[in-house]
Amino acid sequence: MCDTFMIPSVTIGTVQDWHNWLKANHLKETKVNLISYKKHTGKPSISHREAMFEAIAFGWIDTTIKRIDEERYQRSFVKRTNKSRWSNATLSYAKQLIKEGKMSDYGLEMYKAGLNKPTIDHKLPKNPIIPEDLKKALGKDLPKLEEMAPSYRRYYIYWIEKAKREETRSKRIRIVSERIKLGKKPNDT
């Protein structure tokens, strides 16, 4: 059993290894830290997408990522519960896994529970319109935002639109425009 102080960590080199760990542990554990090697090391590691798809198939989802050292990082995965909410993206990934016959019984149970709850996408459209005040702040750097992955654009725009006070919105526009001018994605430091 997993508790706050005894979170298992596993180093996985292949999708099959991750699949095998999840198959053996997805019902008895509640959290795991997946240790992966950074690309520059040349050591075997699976991609975030591969790890996430396997996790969804077993009713799990990724949460946080943390640097360990120059060669490794850990991504935490948690077991979903009936209270878990899904994003539109993870619901669509699960639907794809169902079509491919890759969902476990528990994964399917969590997917069905997730269909009955509001998504965590906060009703933000898939391709939100860039606010005029952000366009103005970006000026000639607007194409940098337009060329970003849709998920990054959505993140930045949602963060701005979520501001309740005008001064908060102005501050966020300044931060976002500075980050975009430097070519930084939302999760870059």
Protein Blocks (a to p, Z undefined) as FASTA:
>chain_A
ZZfklcccdddfbfklmmmmmmmmmmmpmbdcdddddfklopacddfklmmmmmmmnopa
cfbdcdfblmbccdddddddfkbccdfklmmmmmmmmmnopacfklmmmmmmmmmpccfk
lopafbdcddfklmmmnmmmmmmmmmpcfklmmmmmmmmmmpmbfklmmmmmmmmmmmmm
nopafklZZ
